[in-house]
């Protein structure tokens, strides 16, 4: 039976996924567990199967916009696809999903701190075209392997973990191109993990259908906005989604999560205004001199 509340929740989460390329597992799975009392293994399995259908929608939009580096996608998938399938076996054999989830939560908090420091120091988003990036095969392959393993175990990481690593490896990549490349590489990655959970997990059809009904229009809408949105706006959303994902992975209460996100949003707004003032300050003397020059 279709759960209308779950449909609405998955629609909102899918918009975030389309906008930022991340948050699907880190937000969707906790949402099902916390608000809909879905058992952990069933939540992971159903979320991954739904994501295997949802991710191509957002990826297709970015492919049409030319915001995808296909060579980078290829190297990531070479490591992530086999690792994701193996991660399902590890999750069932050793029950290590909790440890990985907490470790990923800490990693995401560190990533948020790193992005905040970079912003305070005046760091800017990348400006290079997705097709001009020089791919580093071995580090990219290793990122894919680690990300795929984590996705197979916990359903988290296809966006959250890999996009942080891509930020570090390819800082010149524009924000919307970073999101587009990540969304496309996640398609075969999530498909491999979903296949593993279909065979060995706890897949429930009614949960997956509810997720898909809300997720498909949500991820399409988010991807449409992302492919046209300014890089600074997308990076701000990335930071907020990272923080939300980290707090939920670390079992933070809903009150703590809401307060932390409100504080982060306020800091981003204030920082954005300060940067606009700094950018406008040098132009004022020129504007004053221009009439005299005539």
C-alpha positions as CSV (number, residue, x, y, z in Angstrom):
1,X,0.0,0.0,0.0
2,X,1.3,3.5,-0.9
3,X,2.3,5.7,2.1
4,X,1.4,9.3,1.1
5,X,3.4,10.7,4.0
6,X,6.5,8.8,2.8
7,X,5.8,10.0,-0.8
8,X,5.9,13.6,0.5
9,X,9.1,13.1,2.5
10,X,10.9,11.4,-0.4
11,X,9.9,14.3,-2.7
12,X,11.6,16.8,-0.5
13,X,14.7,14.7,0.0
14,X,14.9,14.1,-3.8
15,X,14.9,17.8,-4.5
16,X,18.0,18.0,-2.3
17,X,19.6,15.1,-4.1
18,X,18.9,16.7,-7.5
19,X,20.3,20.1,-6.3
20,X,23.4,18.8,-4.6
21,X,24.0,15.2,-5.8
22,X,24.1,14.1,-2.2
23,X,21.9,13.3,0.8
24,X,19.9,10.4,-0.8
25,X,21.1,7.7,1.6
26,X,22.1,10.0,4.4
27,X,18.7,11.6,4.6
28,X,16.3,9.1,3.0
29,X,17.3,6.1,5.1
30,X,17.3,8.0,8.5
31,X,13.9,9.5,7.5
32,X,12.3,6.1,7.0
33,X,13.8,4.8,10.2
34,X,13.1,7.8,12.4
35,X,9.7,9.0,11.1
36,X,8.2,5.8,9.6
37,X,9.6,3.1,11.9
38,X,11.1,1.1,9.0
39,X,13.6,-1.6,10.1
40,X,17.2,-0.7,9.3
41,X,17.9,-3.4,6.7
42,X,14.6,-2.9,5.0
43,X,15.2,0.9,4.9
44,X,18.7,0.4,3.3
45,X,17.5,-2.1,0.8
46,X,14.4,-0.2,-0.3
47,X,16.3,3.1,-0.5
48,X,19.0,1.7,-2.7
49,X,16.5,0.1,-5.1
50,X,14.6,3.4,-5.3
51,X,17.9,5.3,-5.8
52,X,18.8,3.0,-8.7
53,X,15.7,4.3,-10.5
54,X,15.9,7.9,-9.2
55,X,19.6,8.7,-9.9
56,X,19.4,8.4,-13.7
57,X,16.8,11.1,-13.8
58,X,19.0,13.7,-12.3
59,X,22.1,12.4,-14.2
60,X,20.3,12.7,-17.6
61,X,19.5,16.4,-17.0
62,X,23.2,17.1,-16.3
63,X,24.3,15.1,-19.3
64,X,22.1,17.2,-21.5
65,X,23.6,20.3,-20.0
66,X,27.1,19.2,-20.6
67,X,28.0,19.3,-16.9
68,X,29.5,15.8,-16.6
69,X,33.1,14.6,-17.0
70,X,32.6,11.1,-18.4
71,X,36.2,10.0,-18.1
72,X,36.1,10.9,-14.4
73,X,32.8,8.9,-14.1
74,X,34.5,5.9,-15.7
75,X,37.4,5.8,-13.3
76,X,35.1,6.2,-10.3
77,X,32.8,3.4,-11.5
78,X,35.7,1.1,-12.1
79,X,36.4,1.1,-8.4
80,X,32.9,1.6,-7.0
81,X,30.8,-0.9,-8.8
82,X,32.6,-4.1,-7.6
83,X,33.2,-2.6,-4.2
84,X,29.5,-1.8,-3.7
85,X,28.4,-5.4,-4.5
86,X,31.1,-6.7,-2.0
87,X,29.9,-4.2,0.6
88,X,26.5,-6.0,0.9
89,X,28.3,-9.3,1.8
90,X,30.4,-7.5,4.4
91,X,27.3,-5.9,6.0
92,X,25.6,-9.2,6.4
93,X,28.7,-11.2,7.4
94,X,30.2,-8.8,10.0
95,X,27.4,-6.3,10.8
96,X,29.7,-3.3,10.5
97,X,27.1,-0.9,9.2
98,X,26.9,1.1,12.5
99,X,30.6,1.6,12.7
100,X,30.8,2.8,9.1
101,X,27.8,5.1,9.5
102,X,29.3,6.8,12.6
103,X,32.7,7.2,10.9
104,X,31.1,8.7,7.9
105,X,29.2,11.2,10.1
106,X,32.5,12.4,11.6
107,X,34.0,12.6,8.1
108,X,31.1,14.8,6.9
109,X,31.5,17.1,9.9
110,X,35.1,17.6,9.1
111,X,34.2,18.3,5.5
112,X,31.8,21.0,6.6
113,X,34.5,22.5,8.8
114,X,36.9,22.5,5.8
115,X,34.4,24.2,3.5
116,X,33.8,26.8,6.2
117,X,37.5,27.5,6.6
118,X,38.0,27.8,2.9
119,X,35.1,30.3,2.6
120,X,36.4,32.4,5.5
121,X,39.9,32.5,3.9
122,X,38.3,33.8,0.7
123,X,38.4,30.5,-1.3
124,X,36.2,30.6,-4.5
125,X,34.5,27.9,-6.4
126,X,36.1,26.2,-9.4
127,X,35.9,27.8,-12.8
128,X,37.2,25.1,-15.1
129,X,35.0,23.3,-17.6
130,X,34.1,19.7,-16.8
131,X,35.9,18.6,-20.0
132,X,39.1,20.5,-19.2
133,X,39.8,18.7,-15.9
134,X,42.9,16.5,-16.0
135,X,41.7,13.2,-14.4
136,X,44.0,11.5,-11.8
137,X,43.2,7.8,-12.4
138,X,44.7,6.1,-9.3
139,X,43.3,8.5,-6.6
140,X,40.0,8.6,-8.4
141,X,39.8,4.7,-8.6
142,X,40.5,4.5,-4.8
143,X,37.8,7.1,-4.1
144,X,35.4,4.9,-6.1
145,X,36.4,1.8,-4.2
146,X,36.0,3.3,-0.7
147,X,32.7,5.0,-1.7
148,X,31.3,1.9,-3.3
149,X,32.1,-0.2,-0.2
150,X,30.4,2.3,2.1
151,X,27.3,2.5,-0.1
152,X,27.0,-1.3,-0.2
153,X,27.2,-1.5,3.6
154,X,25.0,1.4,4.6
155,X,23.4,3.0,1.5
156,X,25.2,6.2,2.4
157,X,28.0,7.7,0.5
158,X,27.1,7.7,-3.2
159,X,26.8,11.5,-3.0
160,X,28.0,12.5,0.5
161,X,31.3,10.7,0.6
162,X,32.3,10.8,-3.0
163,X,31.4,14.4,-3.6
164,X,33.6,15.5,-0.7
165,X,36.5,13.5,-2.1
166,X,36.0,15.0,-5.6
167,X,36.0,18.5,-4.0
168,X,39.5,17.7,-2.6
169,X,40.9,16.0,-5.8
170,X,39.4,18.5,-8.3
171,X,39.0,21.9,-6.7
172,X,38.9,23.6,-10.1
173,X,35.6,21.8,-11.0
174,X,32.6,24.1,-11.0
175,X,29.9,23.3,-8.4
176,X,27.2,22.3,-10.9
177,X,29.7,20.2,-12.8
178,X,30.8,18.5,-9.6
179,X,27.1,17.7,-8.9
180,X,26.5,16.4,-12.4
181,X,29.6,14.2,-12.5
182,X,28.7,12.8,-9.1
183,X,25.1,12.0,-10.0
184,X,26.1,10.1,-13.2
185,X,28.8,8.0,-11.5
186,X,26.3,7.1,-8.8
187,X,24.0,5.4,-11.3
188,X,26.0,2.2,-11.8
189,X,27.3,2.4,-8.3
190,X,23.8,2.4,-6.7
191,X,22.6,-0.2,-9.2
192,X,25.3,-2.6,-8.1
193,X,24.5,-2.1,-4.4
194,X,20.8,-2.4,-5.2
195,X,21.3,-5.7,-6.9
196,X,23.2,-7.0,-3.9
197,X,20.3,-6.0,-1.6
198,X,17.7,-7.5,-3.9
199,X,19.5,-10.8,-3.6
200,X,20.6,-10.7,0.1
201,X,18.9,-7.7,1.8
202,X,15.3,-7.0,2.9
203,X,13.7,-5.4,-0.1
204,X,10.0,-4.3,0.4
205,X,8.1,-3.4,-2.8
206,X,5.5,-1.1,-1.2
207,X,8.3,1.0,0.5
208,X,10.2,1.3,-2.8
209,X,7.1,2.4,-4.7
210,X,6.3,5.1,-2.2
211,X,9.8,6.4,-2.5
212,X,9.8,6.4,-6.3
213,X,6.5,8.2,-6.6
214,X,7.9,11.1,-4.6
215,X,11.5,10.9,-5.6
216,X,11.3,10.9,-9.4
217,X,9.6,14.4,-9.8
218,X,11.7,15.7,-6.9
219,X,15.1,14.8,-8.3
220,X,14.1,16.0,-11.8
221,X,13.1,19.4,-10.3
222,X,16.2,19.6,-8.2
223,X,18.5,18.7,-11.1
224,X,16.9,21.3,-13.4
225,X,17.5,24.0,-10.8
226,X,21.1,22.8,-10.1
227,X,22.2,22.8,-13.8
228,X,21.3,26.5,-14.0
229,X,22.0,27.8,-10.4
230,X,25.0,29.9,-9.4
231,X,28.0,27.9,-8.1
232,X,28.0,29.8,-4.8
233,X,24.4,28.9,-4.0
234,X,25.0,25.2,-4.8
235,X,28.1,25.1,-2.5
236,X,26.1,26.7,0.3
237,X,23.5,23.9,-0.1
238,X,26.2,21.3,-0.2
239,X,27.4,22.5,3.2
240,X,23.9,22.5,4.7
241,X,23.2,19.0,3.3
242,X,26.6,17.7,4.6
243,X,25.8,19.1,8.1
244,X,22.3,17.5,8.1
245,X,23.6,14.2,6.9
246,X,26.4,14.2,9.5
247,X,24.1,15.0,12.4
248,X,21.6,12.3,11.4
249,X,24.4,9.7,11.0
250,X,25.6,10.6,14.5
251,X,22.0,10.1,15.9
252,X,21.6,13.8,16.8
253,X,18.1,14.7,18.0
254,X,15.7,16.5,15.8
255,X,15.9,19.6,18.0
256,X,19.7,19.7,17.8
257,X,19.6,19.1,14.0
258,X,17.1,21.9,13.4
259,X,19.0,24.4,15.6
260,X,22.4,23.5,13.9
261,X,20.9,23.9,10.5
262,X,19.3,27.2,11.4
263,X,22.6,28.5,12.8
264,X,24.5,27.3,9.7
265,X,22.0,29.0,7.4
266,X,22.4,32.3,9.3
267,X,26.2,32.1,9.0
268,X,25.9,31.4,5.3
269,X,23.6,34.4,4.8
270,X,25.8,36.7,6.8
271,X,28.9,35.5,5.0
272,X,27.3,35.9,1.6
273,X,26.4,39.5,2.4
274,X,29.9,40.3,3.7
275,X,31.4,38.9,0.5
276,X,29.1,41.0,-1.7
277,X,30.2,44.1,0.2
278,X,33.8,43.3,-0.2
279,X,33.3,42.6,-3.9
280,X,31.5,45.9,-4.4
281,X,33.9,48.1,-2.3
282,X,36.7,48.5,-5.0
283,X,34.1,49.5,-7.6
284,X,32.9,52.5,-5.7
285,X,35.9,54.8,-6.4
286,X,35.8,53.9,-10.0
287,X,32.1,54.8,-10.2
288,X,32.8,58.2,-8.6
289,X,35.6,59.0,-11.0
290,X,33.8,58.0,-14.2
291,X,31.9,61.3,-14.7
292,X,35.1,63.3,-14.4
293,X,36.8,61.1,-16.9
294,X,34.2,62.1,-19.4
